[in-house]
Structures are given as C-alpha cells and as structure tokens.
Amino acid sequence: MCDFCDKGKVLLEKEVISSCSWGFSEEPIPISDTFNDKLICFIDKRREKAYLRLTDEDDNQCIESGVKVEIAYCPKCGKKIGS
C-alpha cells in the first residue's frame, strides 16, 4: 500500500509568502499585507481519474483551485491509478 496514492500523503510542501494585493500597482506591498502560506502537491483521485495537484494547503477541496495535471500512474510507486 502506497502512502501517496492510497493514503493521500503530501508529496511536496513549500512555505511561501503571499500578499493580499494582486500587484497591479507599482507601489511596494507593505509587510502588514503579507502572510505565510503553504503550497502542497498531492495525488487527488476523483471517480476514475487521478490528478497531481499543486494548491494552497487551506484551499484544496475544490478541484478548480490551484494547478492540476491528470495522471495515470503514481509517481512514487508506479501503480496504475488513473483511467
């Protein structure tokens, strides 16, 4: 049994500094408008499909958040997991 494709363990995680501003201004973003965030990469299985997803740790329930790539095999153990 694979921890990553069977149990949903996080493959990679990275702490990043995010900001409340979208950055459309040339003004520097004040430190008070920044916060620490964590990006995670994990295998998300939905129905007969599997995805490698990179998303915010706190906002990963919706398949539309973050970046997703459909996969057919687990990148760790090689087991077929997608359609």
C-alpha positions as CSV (number, residue, x, y, z in Angstrom):
1,M,0.0,0.0,0.0
2,C,1.4,3.4,-1.1
3,D,1.3,6.3,1.3
4,F,0.9,8.7,-1.6
5,C,-1.7,7.2,-4.0
6,D,-3.6,5.1,-1.4
7,K,-3.5,7.2,1.7
8,G,-3.2,10.8,0.2
9,K,0.1,11.7,1.8
10,V,1.5,15.0,0.6
11,L,4.3,14.6,-2.0
12,L,5.9,18.0,-1.6
13,E,5.2,21.1,0.5
14,K,6.7,24.6,0.4
15,E,6.1,27.6,2.6
16,V,5.7,30.8,0.6
17,I,5.0,34.4,1.3
18,S,1.7,35.6,-0.2
19,S,0.1,39.0,-0.3
20,C,-3.4,40.4,-0.1
21,S,-2.7,42.6,-3.1
22,W,-2.9,41.4,-6.7
23,G,0.2,43.5,-7.5
24,F,-1.4,45.8,-10.1
25,S,0.3,48.8,-8.6
26,E,3.9,49.8,-8.7
27,E,3.8,50.7,-5.0
28,P,5.6,48.2,-2.7
29,I,3.4,45.9,-0.7
30,P,3.7,46.7,3.0
31,I,4.8,43.8,5.2
32,S,1.4,44.1,7.0
33,D,-0.3,42.9,3.8
34,T,1.7,39.7,3.5
35,F,1.2,36.4,5.2
36,N,2.9,33.0,5.3
37,D,1.1,30.3,3.2
38,K,1.9,26.7,2.4
39,L,1.6,25.1,-1.1
40,I,1.2,21.4,-1.3
41,C,1.5,18.8,-4.1
42,F,-0.6,15.6,-3.7
43,I,-2.4,13.0,-5.7
44,D,-6.2,13.7,-5.9
45,K,-8.4,10.7,-7.0
46,R,-11.8,11.6,-8.3
47,R,-14.1,8.9,-9.8
48,E,-11.9,7.1,-12.4
49,K,-9.4,9.9,-12.8
50,A,-6.4,10.9,-10.8
51,Y,-4.6,14.3,-10.7
52,L,-1.3,15.6,-9.5
53,R,-2.3,18.8,-7.8
54,L,-0.4,21.9,-6.6
55,T,-2.6,24.0,-4.4
56,D,-2.8,26.1,-1.3
57,E,-3.0,23.9,1.8
58,D,-6.1,25.7,3.1
59,D,-7.9,25.8,-0.2
60,N,-7.6,22.3,-1.8
61,Q,-11.1,20.9,-1.6
62,C,-12.3,22.3,-4.9
63,I,-10.7,20.6,-8.0
64,E,-10.6,24.1,-9.7
65,S,-8.2,25.6,-7.1
66,G,-4.5,25.5,-7.9
67,V,-3.0,23.6,-10.8
68,K,-3.9,20.0,-11.7
69,V,-2.4,17.5,-14.2
70,E,-4.2,14.3,-15.0
71,I,-2.0,11.3,-14.3
72,A,-2.4,7.5,-15.0
73,Y,0.3,6.2,-12.6
74,C,1.6,7.1,-9.2
75,P,4.9,9.0,-9.4
76,K,6.2,7.2,-6.3
77,C,5.2,3.6,-6.6
78,G,4.3,3.3,-10.3
79,K,0.9,1.7,-9.7
80,K,-1.8,2.5,-12.3
81,I,-4.3,4.8,-10.6
82,G,-6.0,6.8,-13.4
83,S,-8.2,5.7,-16.3
